Amino acid sequence: MSGVCCESVVSVVSVVNVVSVRSGMRSRLPTGCLVKKWNRWFCQWKFKGEPFTHSLDTTSKVDAALRMKTFMASVVSDISNGDFLLKYGQAAKKTAPLISQQITPVSIPQAPLDVHLQSYFADLITCGRDQEYIYIAKCRITRLIKECGWKEIKDITADSFIHWRSSKTRKAPKTLNHFLAAILAFLSWMLKFERIEKNPLSMVGKVEERGREVRVRRAFTGDEMKRLLSVVTPMRKAIYLMAVYTGLRRGELKALTWGDIMLDSDPPRVLAQASTTKNHKDAMIGLHPDIVDALKIIRPKIADEADEMGSVFPELPSMEQFKEDLKLAGIPFLDPKGRRGDFHSLRYTLGTMLAVAGIQPRVAMEVMRHSDMRLTQKIYTDSNLLPTFGAVCSLPSLMNVSKPVPKPLSSAVPSMPDDELKRTCQALLKELERREGRK
């Protein structure tokens, strides 16, 4: 399954009308550059004006640099020998149709897994799944198939998967669950279209993640946000304010155009297009006054040269640039508990600020654009920043209770109203005077 394997060399754009490399033709030899995508390193280079990307299959930058050096040496050698187009051009042409053409399911029980995968990825594109989701799913499923030794449907068993999972002691529980989710989605698709009678991994459970998280995010405090915003450029300040007050994700921020920003409306708001949001729904979000002021500062510098389709944030800060901003503001990337403060932590900060401000959970869920309130309250709320101490101190005391006043002993004279008691006393006095007069 060389066409589907993520380790194969994939062209970023289809190679069309590329002039063949003739022996003896002098041309500029390509030099590769490292690019990090989806937590993995890739090598990018250009030849004859066409960009190419090759997966280095590692998360370590040091290993990626060594592998890129070896790989680019082989690319230069292939160009010198005239084998570049024969080797890499065909790889690009073979890879593209795998996720664009529909495969007719014939001889389903005997068909290799490659055929089912081609149909599965083609159906994902038809259903509108984005390229990043398809790429990650393809990498995970193909890796499972390769390392578990699955070639046909009958080879997929719960025992083989559990054995593979138990051997990955260095992988985080969340990563292992992502692999399980990817293969379960593929098998559920197979079951839906009656390509299998039952899901062989339906009884395989997830790995417990609680207490074993490798990367735990935290929210920034109000003081940390003020320090961060005070040391960055106006463009970065607008980006961070937009992220922390609207909860827009990186991809959603990147896709914003000036036509989506309504600064002059009452109230000012921004439209996140359904084609860019995670839930594929339009979202009209109100803009905080701080965002409005920050956008008005950067707008003239961009809008003068671009129309309403111009990008609001042409370039978002990378992870390294965000770390530099944190260092400049004196904010540690990792707190004493080992929790990280990355760009997505700005969204966590929004959820926490809503909780601290006493916003109703249902309203907070809408602001965060979550479909489940539990996600807003449990995941995107940093419990360490909630005013729990003040809440406990506001409870009534159980010790300073006033002692009960003892009741007076009951009198022999029955209680009576004041007027009646006065008349009774006057009658008794008269009776005493009358008796004294007789004596």
GIMOPE-V564841 format. One line per field, one symbol per residue. ss: DSSP state (H for helix, E for strand, - for the rest). burial: # if it has 16 or more other ideal C-beta (glycine too) atoms within 10 Angstrom, else .. A space follows every 50 residues. Layout:
ss = ???
burial = ???
This chain:
ss = ---------EE---------------------EEEEE--EEEEEEEE--E EEEEE-----HHHHHHHHHHHHHHHHHHHHH--HHHHHHHHHHHHHHHH- -------HHH--HHHHHHHHHHHHHH----HHHHHHHHHHHHHHHHHH-- --HHH--HHHHHHHHHH-----HHHHHHHHHHHHHHHHHHHH-------- ----------------E----HHHHHHHHHH--HHHHHHHHHHHHH---H HHHH--EHHHEE------EEEE----------EEEE--HHHHHHHHHHHH HHH-------E-------HHHHHHHHHH-----E-----E----HHHHHH HHHHHH----HHHHHHHH----HHHHHHH---HHH--HHHHHH------- -----------------HHHHHHHHHHHHHHHHHHHHH-
burial = #.####.####...#..#..#........#.#.......######.##.# .#####.......#..##..##..##.##....##..##.##..##.##. ..#.......#.############.........############..#.# ..#..#...##..##.......#.###.##.##..##.##....##..## #.....#.........#####..##.###..#..################ .##.####.##......###.##..##.....#.#.##..#..##..#.. .#.........##..##....##.##..#.#.......#.#.#.###### #####........##.####.....##..###..#............... .......................................
